[in-house]
Amino acid sequence: MHSVLLVDDHPLLLRGLQDIIAGAPDFNVVAATASGTEAIALMSRLQPDIAVLDVAMPGVGGLDILRAIRIGRRLTKAIFLTATISGPQIAEALKLGLSGLLLKEYAPEALLDCMREVAIGGKWIPADLVASASQVNHDATLEKFSLLTPREREIAALICGGLSNRTIASKLGTSEGTVGIHLHNIFRKLDISNRATLAALHVQYMSSTR
């Protein structure tokens, strides 16, 4: 039996969720709270297998609780059950290791299906919501090109041409180490990790500015 923590600031919904899960023999609600702060304390004490979280709550919300799970390296799997969620919030939640995402308009049975999938290590995140988050994330990354210095943009263009750090250093009259430092800063600013992604983004960025 999988232990479950429920977190939502609407008492009626919280009660309803408890009733739904009470009828499922494979889950046991060990705690329910309307407070995000209390949720973090309960999670630390009870170590539930699954936490079903509302995103928008006064004070400490679902994303804050998800960060606490990540920082504490807890094994609790998180599911967002929410009325609304933005693309950037989805993108951040996925980066933080969210296991499931369900809109409150879905049928109650879908919550149990979601929980069962998450309990066995799967993911339950609608493809259309992921696509929305990916597009927002992609657009935000392209916007970050404006943060690059002229020299960093120059290096990005040369990398797009397939040149090595040594060749770029020779063309710019600088050292290979300096090019490496610039490249590290570019990756950090754009939140990417490899040259292929940088080259692809550079091409799209140049297309979008024409």
Buried (B, 14 or more C-beta within 10 A) or exposed (E): EBBBBBBBBBEEBBEEBEEBBEEBEEBBBBBBBBBBEEBBEBBEEBBBBBBBBBBEBEEBBBBBBBBBBBEEEBEBBBBBBBEEBEBEBBBBBBEBEBBBBBBBEEEEEBBBBBBBBBBEEEBBBBEEBBEBBBEBBEEBBBEBBEEBEEBBBBBBBBBBEEBEBEBBBBBBEBEEEBBEEBBEBBBEBBEBEEBEBBBEBBEBBBEEEE
